[in-house]
C-alpha cells in the first residue's frame, strides 16, 4: 500500500487531528495528492506527513467505514491510488481532502479527550505536550476547573522545572478549595 495509507493506519489510534491542526498553524500544510506518492511522502517532514496521513485515514475510516478502507488498502499502489480511491469511494482524492479539511476546521476537542491524550503524551515522555494539553483542557470544559486537573497541571509544571508556575497553580487550589490541605502542601513544596 502507498505510504499515505500505511502510515495512516499506524496513526489511527493517535491524536492526529490535534497534531495536524498544530502543524497547519505552524505552516506545515501538506496536500494529500503529494502524500499519495510514496517518493513525495518521504520528502516532507516525516512527523507532519505522518500526522496528516493518520488524521486523513482516521477520518476516512470513521466516515466511510472500515470495509471500504480495507478495500482501498488492498487495491491501492503508488501508481493506482487515485483509481482505487475513485473505485471505492466514487470521489477523487481532492474531493475527499476538501471534506476532510472541512472536518478538521470544525473539529473541537473536549476536556476529557484532551486529558486522555495528555496522559498518553506523558507516557511517551513528551512532557511539553502533556502540559499543553492539560492547560487546554481547562478552557475546553464549561465547568470550573477540577482539583484533579489543577493538580496535574501543577505537577506537570514542576516536572518541567517551572516551579513558580507550579506554586501559582497549587496556590490557586489552596485559594479555591481552602478545605483541602493538599493545595497548601503542594504549594509549599513547589516554593521550596
N, C-alpha and C positions, 0 to 999 in steps of 0.2 A: 504494500500500500504506500502511497505517497507520504512523505514526512508530515504533511499537514494532518492527515488522518491518524497516523501512528502516534504522533506527539499529542494530538488532541485527545485520544483515548487515554494516554498516560496522564493527562491533566484533568481528566473527568472529575476526579474527587477533590481537586484543588479548589482554590479560591480565585479562579482565573478571571471572573468578571471584575472583581475588585482590582486585581493586578493590571488588567487591560485598561481600566479607567485611569489608573495611576500612570501607566505607560503612555497613554494618549495625552494626558495632561503634560507629561514631560517631553512631548514631541515625538514619541515612538509610535507612529501610526503606520501600520503595515497593511497594504492592500492584500486581500486574500488571494487574488489572482497570482501574485508573486509567490505567496506561500504554497500555492498548489504545485509548483515545480520544485522538487527537492533541491536541485542545484541552486536555485534562488533562495530557498528557505535558509540554506546554510550561509548565505551572505549577510543575513540580518543578525542583529544582536540575538543570541540564542535564547536568552531568558525572555525577551519581549516576544520573539516568534513563538516560543512555547506557550506563553500566556495567551496570545491571540488564538493559537490552534486549540488550546484547552477550552477557552471560552466559546469559540465557534462550535466545536464538536459537542460540548455540553448543551448549548442552545439547540443544535440540530437534533440531538437525541431527545431532548425534553419536548420539543415542539413537533417533531416529525416521527418519533418512535424509534425504538431500538431495532426492530426488524428492518425498517428502511435503511438505517445506518449500517447495519450488518450487510445488507445487500450492496450498498455503496462500497463498503470496505472490501468486500470480496471481488467487486468488478473493477475498481479503480487502479490505474497505474499512473505514472507520471505523464504518459502520453495520452491516456484516455480519461483522465479525471473529469474533464468538462463534459464529455459524452456520458460518462457514468452518472454524474450529478443530474443531467437532463433526463436520463432514462429512469432514474429512481424518483426524483422529486418533481419532474416536469417543469423545472425552473432552471435558470442559468445561475452560475456561481455569483455574478454581480447582483442578481435579484435576491438571492439568499443572503448575501452580505448586507444589502440595504436593510433587510428585515432584522438581521442580527444587530446591526448598528443602532437601529431604532430601539430594539430591546435594551441594548446597553445604555443608551441615553436615558431611558425611562427607569432603569434599574436602580432601586434603592436598597439599602441594607438595614435590616432590623438590629436592634441592640443585642438580642440573644445570638443572632447569626455572627455578629462582629466578635462577641465574647468567645464563641466557639472557635472561630478562626484565630483569635488572639492566643488561645490555649494551644492551638496547633502550631502557630508560629514559635511559641516558646519551646515546644517540643523539638522543633528544628533549630533551636538556639538562635533564632532571629529576634533578638530582644528589642531592637528598634521598632520593628513592625508590630511586635507584641504590644508595646506601649502605645503605639499609634492607633491600633485597633481598639484597645481598651478605652482610650480617650474619645475616640469617635463613638463608642457605644453609649457614652454619657449623653451625647446630643441626639442620638438616634431614638432614644426612649422618651416617651411623652410623660413619664412619671419622674418624680425626683430620683436622683442617683441613689443606688442602694449602698449599704455599708460594704457589702462584698465587692462591688465594682471599685469603690473608692480605695478599699484596702488593697486590691490587686494593682491598681494604678500606682499607689504609693510604694508598694513592694517592687514593682517594675522600675519605677524611677530610682529607687535605691540600688537595684541591681545594676543599673547603668551608671551609678555614681553621682546621680543628681540629687544629692542629699537635701539641698534647700527646697527643691520642688517636692521631694518626699515629705519633708517636715511640714510644708504647707498643706499637702493633701491630707496627711494624718491630723493636722490641726483642724482642718475642715470637718473631719469625722468627729473630733472631740467637741467642736462647737455645735454641730448639727445634731449629734447624738450624745449629749453630756452624761446620760445614764450609763453609757457603755465605756468602761475604763480602757478598753483596748486602744482607742484612738489616742488618748493621752500617753499611754505607754509607748506606742509606736512612734508618736511624735518626739518623745524624749529620746528614744533610741536613734532616730534619724538625726536629731540635733547633735547628739553625742558623736 
